[in-house]
Amino acid sequence: MEVSRDPQVLPEEACYQSCRLVCRDAIITTDSRGVLNSYSQGAQTLLGYLPVEIIGKPLWDILKGGEQEAKRIQRRLEERNEVYLFESEVIGKDQKVIPVSFSASLLRDREGVAHGMIAICHDRSQLHRLEVEIHQKDQFFASIVRNSADVILTLDSNECVTSWNKGAEAVFGYSEAEMLGRSLEILIPEDLKEQKELEKISRTARLEGYLRSYQTQRITKDGRLIDVIFTRTAIKDSDGSVIGFSSVIKDITGQKLIERHLAQMEKLSAIGELSAGLAHEIKNPLAGIKGAIEIIRDGLANDHPNRMILGEVLAEVTRIDRIVMDLLSYSKPRKSDFATLDLVALIRQVIALLENLAQTKEIQLTLKSRNETTLLSADENELKQLFMNLLLNSIEATPRGGSVEVSLEEASDSKLCVSVSDNGLGILPERLSKIFQPFFTTKKAGTGLGLATCKRIVLDHGGEIRVESEVGKGTRFHIDFPLNRIVPMSLVGR
């Protein structure tokens, strides 16, 4: 393009005319009243108006903010004589709102009097879209961090919390407001504080840049000790200096509990194998000893002084035999043999076997049931052992003249509920949660396997067993058998 050689046209005016035609950004000028008096090719591309459609109209016709926005731009110009990258919005011919950045200055004559304005408008649409996308992505990732179920937190270089997400609130119990600006020392158990664990973790993360899969323990707001595993990463500035840390922490208390439980189960399994072997080895010679004592005792006269002694020895041998049977039953339970049986009749049989023992202690042993017959799919021998153990425990725990009751009731939730209750001494609260544990007993001569075996039998039948007790008032065992183990009367005889 040839620049005008008209001597009346100033060089700067010629330069402007050239820029107005080739510059991709919009170049506009206004007079002192704010009326558009020139309009570049770039402005035409940006707004869509032809020069004849827009020149002579006020600037605010193309501003989204109208006259108020025009006045705001004018004030900035009067205050500073120019504006640089002033953000605003214009409206194109198609009524589309376009974000732009203005760079403008006042036009002055030779005497310095302002007679208008020149402005370059850069289309920020693409940049705006990028900003929106970046903001949305930032919000997306911030939401992931903020709402993560795992603990995600950041620290400054002094080990003070700078961010604390919802997962941290859920795991540790402290709110974000409570933790911001505080040290993590509040979460460290006393023994780990003495070992200066936090300092060691920080030192490693600074030197190596990270600390991965570190397992330890922490304390929650309510004082619980929990197992955690975490990764800590150093946050560095452009010079490589550590300015803070980020950390992702996972609560693995449940997992650790399962691991400890499995380890305990392995130990119990080994003990069971050993116990079963010992029980078999003891049982056979014990039967021989018992038979020999009975023969010797029966050969003595009724008034012989040694007959009573042999009777006591025989009772102790019988007790040992019962212990061996309990141990064998718990450690090597046989496969259940399910069949339809009458639970009421079975319990009556067990009560009949224990009637003499109850009478020697003047204990009233009763059965309470609304139905004469209650059919259940179960293993007969195991249920006999279950109720034999429970009733024997109740009789032994009940003082002379007390009572033991077995009651059956079909609950509204389609479960068969059986309870064994007594008005005996009761169980101390601190022992109540342990009574189903193997080898735990409150009896001087007990093995601690009777109730553990009861629980195993109930669970094998798909049921639940629980206990209620009050010292000095008695104990009640509740057993719930599920509906699918109860045989409907309508199927009997089919």
CORUR-V203204 format. One record per residue. N is the residue number from 0. SS is DSSP state (@ for helix, = for strand, . for the rest). NEAR is the number of other ideal C-beta (glycine too) atoms within 8 Angstrom. Layout:
n=N ss=SS near=NEAR
n=N ss=SS near=NEAR
This chain:
n=0 ss=. near=5
n=1 ss=. near=4
n=2 ss=. near=8
n=3 ss=. near=7
n=4 ss=. near=5
n=5 ss=. near=5
n=6 ss=. near=4
n=7 ss=. near=3
n=8 ss=. near=7
n=9 ss=. near=5
n=10 ss=@ near=5
n=11 ss=@ near=6
n=12 ss=@ near=8
n=13 ss=@ near=11
n=14 ss=@ near=9
n=15 ss=@ near=10
n=16 ss=@ near=10
n=17 ss=@ near=10
n=18 ss=@ near=10
n=19 ss=@ near=11
n=20 ss=@ near=9
n=21 ss=@ near=7
n=22 ss=. near=11
n=23 ss=. near=4
n=24 ss=. near=10
n=25 ss== near=14
n=26 ss== near=16
n=27 ss== near=13
n=28 ss== near=12
n=29 ss== near=13
n=30 ss== near=9
n=31 ss=. near=7
n=32 ss=. near=6
n=33 ss=. near=11
n=34 ss== near=10
n=35 ss== near=13
n=36 ss== near=9
n=37 ss== near=9
n=38 ss== near=10
n=39 ss=. near=13
n=40 ss=@ near=9
n=41 ss=@ near=11
n=42 ss=@ near=13
n=43 ss=@ near=12
n=44 ss=@ near=9
n=45 ss=@ near=14
n=46 ss=@ near=13
n=47 ss=. near=8
n=48 ss=. near=12
n=49 ss=. near=6
n=50 ss=@ near=8
n=51 ss=@ near=5
n=52 ss=@ near=6
n=53 ss=@ near=13
n=54 ss=. near=9
n=55 ss=. near=6
n=56 ss=. near=8
n=57 ss== near=10
n=58 ss=@ near=12
n=59 ss=@ near=12
n=60 ss=@ near=7
n=61 ss=. near=10
n=62 ss== near=13
n=63 ss=. near=9
n=64 ss=. near=10
n=65 ss=@ near=8
n=66 ss=@ near=7
n=67 ss=@ near=8
n=68 ss=@ near=12
n=69 ss=@ near=14
n=70 ss=@ near=8
n=71 ss=@ near=9
n=72 ss=@ near=14
n=73 ss=@ near=10
n=74 ss=@ near=8
n=75 ss=@ near=10
n=76 ss=@ near=14
n=77 ss=@ near=8
n=78 ss=@ near=5
n=79 ss=@ near=7
n=80 ss=. near=6
n=81 ss== near=9
n=82 ss== near=12
n=83 ss== near=5
n=84 ss== near=8
n=85 ss== near=11
n=86 ss== near=8
n=87 ss== near=13
n=88 ss== near=10
n=89 ss== near=13
n=90 ss== near=10
n=91 ss=. near=11
n=92 ss=. near=7
n=93 ss=. near=5
n=94 ss=. near=6
n=95 ss=. near=6
n=96 ss== near=8
n=97 ss== near=13
n=98 ss== near=10
n=99 ss== near=14
n=100 ss== near=10
n=101 ss== near=13
n=102 ss== near=12
n=103 ss== near=12
n=104 ss== near=10
n=105 ss== near=10
n=106 ss== near=9
n=107 ss== near=8
n=108 ss=. near=6
n=109 ss=. near=3
n=110 ss=. near=5
n=111 ss=. near=5
n=112 ss=. near=6
n=113 ss== near=7
n=114 ss== near=8
n=115 ss== near=11
n=116 ss== near=12
n=117 ss== near=11
n=118 ss== near=11
n=119 ss== near=11
n=120 ss== near=14
n=121 ss== near=10
n=122 ss== near=11
n=123 ss=. near=11
n=124 ss=@ near=8
n=125 ss=@ near=7
n=126 ss=@ near=7
n=127 ss=@ near=9
n=128 ss=@ near=8
n=129 ss=@ near=8
n=130 ss=@ near=8
n=131 ss=@ near=8
n=132 ss=@ near=8
n=133 ss=@ near=8
n=134 ss=@ near=8
n=135 ss=@ near=8
n=136 ss=@ near=8
n=137 ss=@ near=8
n=138 ss=@ near=8
n=139 ss=@ near=8
n=140 ss=@ near=8
n=141 ss=@ near=8
n=142 ss=@ near=8
n=143 ss=@ near=8
n=144 ss=@ near=10
n=145 ss=@ near=8
n=146 ss=@ near=8
n=147 ss=. near=11
n=148 ss=. near=4
n=149 ss=. near=8
n=150 ss== near=16
n=151 ss== near=13
n=152 ss== near=13
n=153 ss== near=11
n=154 ss== near=14
n=155 ss== near=9
n=156 ss=. near=7
n=157 ss=. near=6
n=158 ss=. near=10
n=159 ss== near=9
n=160 ss== near=13
n=161 ss== near=8
n=162 ss== near=10
n=163 ss== near=11
n=164 ss=. near=14
n=165 ss=@ near=8
n=166 ss=@ near=12
n=167 ss=@ near=15
n=168 ss=@ near=12
n=169 ss=@ near=7
n=170 ss=@ near=12
n=171 ss=@ near=11
n=172 ss=. near=7
n=173 ss=. near=10
n=174 ss=. near=7
n=175 ss=@ near=10
n=176 ss=@ near=5
n=177 ss=@ near=7
n=178 ss=@ near=12
n=179 ss=. near=10
n=180 ss=. near=5
n=181 ss=. near=9
n=182 ss== near=8
n=183 ss=@ near=10
n=184 ss=@ near=7
n=185 ss=@ near=8
n=186 ss=@ near=7
n=187 ss=. near=12
n=188 ss=. near=9
n=189 ss=@ near=6
n=190 ss=@ near=6
n=191 ss=@ near=11
n=192 ss=@ near=11
n=193 ss=@ near=6
n=194 ss=. near=7
n=195 ss=. near=7
n=196 ss=@ near=10
n=197 ss=@ near=12
n=198 ss=@ near=7
n=199 ss=@ near=9
n=200 ss=@ near=11
n=201 ss=@ near=10
n=202 ss=@ near=8
n=203 ss=@ near=9
n=204 ss=@ near=14
n=205 ss=@ near=8
n=206 ss=@ near=6
n=207 ss=@ near=7
n=208 ss=. near=7
n=209 ss== near=9
n=210 ss== near=9
n=211 ss== near=5
n=212 ss== near=5
n=213 ss== near=10
n=214 ss== near=7
n=215 ss== near=9
n=216 ss== near=9
n=217 ss== near=12
n=218 ss== near=11
n=219 ss=. near=10
n=220 ss=. near=6
n=221 ss=. near=5
n=222 ss=. near=5
n=223 ss=. near=6
n=224 ss== near=6
n=225 ss== near=11
n=226 ss== near=11
n=227 ss== near=15
n=228 ss== near=9
n=229 ss== near=11
n=230 ss== near=10
n=231 ss== near=12
n=232 ss== near=10
n=233 ss== near=11
n=234 ss== near=9
n=235 ss== near=9
n=236 ss=. near=6
n=237 ss=. near=3
n=238 ss=. near=5
n=239 ss=. near=5
n=240 ss=. near=6
n=241 ss== near=9
n=242 ss== near=8
n=243 ss== near=11
n=244 ss== near=13
n=245 ss== near=11
n=246 ss== near=13
n=247 ss== near=9
n=248 ss== near=14
n=249 ss== near=9
n=250 ss== near=10
n=251 ss=. near=10
n=252 ss=@ near=9
n=253 ss=@ near=7
n=254 ss=@ near=8
n=255 ss=@ near=9
n=256 ss=@ near=8
n=257 ss=@ near=8
n=258 ss=@ near=8
n=259 ss=@ near=8
n=260 ss=@ near=8
n=261 ss=@ near=8
n=262 ss=@ near=8
n=263 ss=@ near=8
n=264 ss=@ near=8
n=265 ss=@ near=8
n=266 ss=@ near=8
n=267 ss=@ near=9
n=268 ss=@ near=8
n=269 ss=@ near=8
n=270 ss=@ near=9
n=271 ss=@ near=11
n=272 ss=@ near=9
n=273 ss=@ near=8
n=274 ss=@ near=12
n=275 ss=@ near=12
n=276 ss=@ near=8
n=277 ss=@ near=9
n=278 ss=@ near=14
n=279 ss=@ near=9
n=280 ss=@ near=8
n=281 ss=@ near=10
n=282 ss=@ near=12
n=283 ss=@ near=8
n=284 ss=@ near=8
n=285 ss=@ near=12
n=286 ss=@ near=9
n=287 ss=@ near=8
n=288 ss=@ near=9
n=289 ss=@ near=12
n=290 ss=@ near=8
n=291 ss=@ near=8
n=292 ss=@ near=12
n=293 ss=@ near=9
n=294 ss=@ near=8
n=295 ss=@ near=9
n=296 ss=@ near=11
n=297 ss=@ near=6
n=298 ss=. near=5
n=299 ss=. near=10
n=300 ss=. near=5
n=301 ss=. near=5
n=302 ss=. near=4
n=303 ss=. near=7
n=304 ss=@ near=5
n=305 ss=@ near=7
n=306 ss=@ near=12
n=307 ss=@ near=7
n=308 ss=@ near=8
n=309 ss=@ near=12
n=310 ss=@ near=9
n=311 ss=@ near=8
n=312 ss=@ near=9
n=313 ss=@ near=12
n=314 ss=@ near=8
n=315 ss=@ near=8
n=316 ss=@ near=12
n=317 ss=@ near=9
n=318 ss=@ near=9
n=319 ss=@ near=10
n=320 ss=@ near=12
n=321 ss=@ near=8
n=322 ss=@ near=9
n=323 ss=@ near=12
n=324 ss=@ near=10
n=325 ss=@ near=12
n=326 ss=@ near=14
n=327 ss=@ near=13
n=328 ss=@ near=11
n=329 ss=@ near=13
n=330 ss=@ near=12
n=331 ss=. near=8
n=332 ss=. near=8
n=333 ss=. near=4
n=334 ss=. near=3
n=335 ss=. near=8
n=336 ss=. near=7
n=337 ss=. near=6
n=338 ss== near=8
n=339 ss== near=7
n=340 ss== near=12
n=341 ss== near=9
n=342 ss=@ near=14
n=343 ss=@ near=13
n=344 ss=@ near=9
n=345 ss=@ near=13
n=346 ss=@ near=12
n=347 ss=@ near=9
n=348 ss=@ near=9
n=349 ss=@ near=12
n=350 ss=@ near=12
n=351 ss=@ near=7
n=352 ss=@ near=7
n=353 ss=@ near=13
n=354 ss=@ near=9
n=355 ss=@ near=6
n=356 ss=@ near=9
n=357 ss=@ near=12
n=358 ss=@ near=8
n=359 ss=@ near=6
n=360 ss=. near=10
n=361 ss=. near=6
n=362 ss=. near=13
n=363 ss== near=7
n=364 ss== near=11
n=365 ss== near=8
n=366 ss== near=11
n=367 ss== near=7
n=368 ss== near=10
n=369 ss=. near=5
n=370 ss=. near=8
n=371 ss=. near=4
n=372 ss=. near=8
n=373 ss=. near=12
n=374 ss== near=13
n=375 ss== near=13
n=376 ss== near=10
n=377 ss== near=13
n=378 ss=. near=12
n=379 ss=@ near=10
n=380 ss=@ near=7
n=381 ss=@ near=12
n=382 ss=@ near=14
n=383 ss=@ near=11
n=384 ss=@ near=11
n=385 ss=@ near=12
n=386 ss=@ near=13
n=387 ss=@ near=11
n=388 ss=@ near=12
n=389 ss=@ near=11
n=390 ss=@ near=15
n=391 ss=@ near=11
n=392 ss=@ near=10
n=393 ss=@ near=14
n=394 ss=@ near=15
n=395 ss=@ near=7
n=396 ss=@ near=9
n=397 ss=. near=15
n=398 ss=. near=6
n=399 ss=. near=6
n=400 ss=. near=5
n=401 ss=. near=12
n=402 ss== near=10
n=403 ss== near=16
n=404 ss== near=11
n=405 ss== near=14
n=406 ss== near=10
n=407 ss== near=16
n=408 ss== near=8
n=409 ss== near=11
n=410 ss=. near=9
n=411 ss=. near=3
n=412 ss=. near=4
n=413 ss=. near=6
n=414 ss=. near=10
n=415 ss== near=15
n=416 ss== near=11
n=417 ss== near=12
n=418 ss== near=11
n=419 ss== near=14
n=420 ss== near=12
n=421 ss== near=15
n=422 ss=. near=8
n=423 ss=. near=11
n=424 ss=. near=8
n=425 ss=. near=11
n=426 ss=. near=12
n=427 ss=. near=7
n=428 ss=@ near=6
n=429 ss=@ near=5
n=430 ss=@ near=10
n=431 ss=@ near=10
n=432 ss=. near=5
n=433 ss=. near=7
n=434 ss=. near=11
n=435 ss=. near=8
n=436 ss=. near=8
n=437 ss=. near=8
n=438 ss=. near=8
n=439 ss=. near=9
n=440 ss=. near=7
n=441 ss=. near=6
n=442 ss=. near=6
n=443 ss=. near=3
n=444 ss=. near=4
n=445 ss=. near=8
n=446 ss=. near=9
n=447 ss=. near=11
n=448 ss=. near=12
n=449 ss=@ near=12
n=450 ss=@ near=11
n=451 ss=@ near=14
n=452 ss=@ near=14
n=453 ss=@ near=13
n=454 ss=@ near=10
n=455 ss=@ near=10
n=456 ss=@ near=13
n=457 ss=@ near=12
n=458 ss=@ near=9
n=459 ss=@ near=10
n=460 ss=. near=13
n=461 ss=. near=8
n=462 ss=. near=11
n=463 ss== near=6
n=464 ss== near=13
n=465 ss== near=6
n=466 ss== near=11
n=467 ss== near=7
n=468 ss== near=10
n=469 ss== near=7
n=470 ss=. near=9
n=471 ss=. near=5
n=472 ss=. near=6
n=473 ss== near=11
n=474 ss== near=13
n=475 ss== near=11
n=476 ss== near=11
n=477 ss== near=11
n=478 ss== near=13
n=479 ss== near=12
n=480 ss== near=13
n=481 ss=. near=9
n=482 ss=@ near=7
n=483 ss=@ near=5
n=484 ss=@ near=12
n=485 ss== near=13
n=486 ss=. near=9
n=487 ss=. near=7
n=488 ss=@ near=7
n=489 ss=@ near=4
n=490 ss=@ near=7
n=491 ss=. near=9
n=492 ss=. near=3
n=493 ss=. near=3
